[in-house]
């Protein structure tokens, strides 16, 4: 492929809009390969308004494109979905 240091991957376009940028051709190739082989781990921090009952929740559901809106992702069973695991933990609770 062509040499192209720069943007490697756009993370969660409809939420944070964070991007992963490489400073060299070698870094771009290595990071892109990690994303392709699904060896990356992503960590997020959220502030939630309302009641979150569980201190920890495991969401293990396959994700794929929404057939009616290809820009959105949704839980998709069978061959249409890729394995996805999310562990949500409450780090801190605030009073009213």
PELIN-V258199 format. One record per residue. N is the residue number from 1. OMEGA is omega in whole degrees, 0 to 359 (NA if undefined). D_FIRST is the distance of its C-alpha to the first C-alpha in Angstrom with 2 decimals. Layout:
n & omega & d_first
N & OMEGA & D_FIRST
N & OMEGA & D_FIRST
//
This chain:
n & omega & d_first
1 & 181 & 0.00
2 & 175 & 3.76
3 & 181 & 6.58
4 & 173 & 8.89
5 & 180 & 11.94
6 & 184 & 14.29
7 & 180 & 15.00
8 & 188 & 13.59
9 & 175 & 16.16
10 & 183 & 19.32
11 & 171 & 22.25
12 & 184 & 25.08
13 & 186 & 24.93
14 & 178 & 28.57
15 & 186 & 30.05
16 & 185 & 29.07
17 & 180 & 26.08
18 & 177 & 24.61
19 & 177 & 20.98
20 & 184 & 18.94
21 & 177 & 17.54
22 & 181 & 15.70
23 & 180 & 17.04
24 & 177 & 14.40
25 & 182 & 10.75
26 & 179 & 12.16
27 & 179 & 14.18
28 & 182 & 11.52
29 & 183 & 9.56
30 & 180 & 13.10
31 & 178 & 14.57
32 & 179 & 12.00
33 & 178 & 12.56
34 & 177 & 16.26
35 & 181 & 16.35
36 & 180 & 14.67
37 & 177 & 17.28
38 & 178 & 19.97
39 & 181 & 21.09
40 & 174 & 21.68
41 & 181 & 25.24
42 & 179 & 26.26
43 & 181 & 29.71
44 & 175 & 31.62
45 & 182 & 35.06
46 & 171 & 37.17
47 & 186 & 40.67
48 & 175 & 42.46
49 & 182 & 45.61
50 & 185 & 47.92
51 & 173 & 48.76
52 & 188 & 46.33
53 & 186 & 48.51
54 & 176 & 46.46
55 & 179 & 45.39
56 & 178 & 42.39
57 & 176 & 40.70
58 & 176 & 38.09
59 & 182 & 36.09
60 & 185 & 34.36
61 & 180 & 33.14
62 & 180 & 30.07
63 & 177 & 28.20
64 & 181 & 26.63
65 & 174 & 26.51
66 & 184 & 29.95
67 & 181 & 30.52
68 & 177 & 32.64
69 & 188 & 30.37
70 & 178 & 26.64
71 & 183 & 26.12
72 & 176 & 28.40
73 & 179 & 28.14
74 & 175 & 31.12
75 & 180 & 32.42
76 & 179 & 31.48
77 & 175 & 33.06
78 & 185 & 31.81
79 & 182 & 28.41
80 & 184 & 27.71
81 & 174 & 27.53
82 & 180 & 25.47
83 & 180 & 27.59
84 & 178 & 28.40
85 & 177 & 31.03
86 & 174 & 32.55
87 & 179 & 35.39
88 & 180 & 37.44
89 & 174 & 40.03
90 & 179 & 42.71
91 & 182 & 42.65
92 & 176 & 45.67
93 & 180 & 48.31
94 & 178 & 50.22
95 & 181 & 53.72
96 & NA & 54.74
//
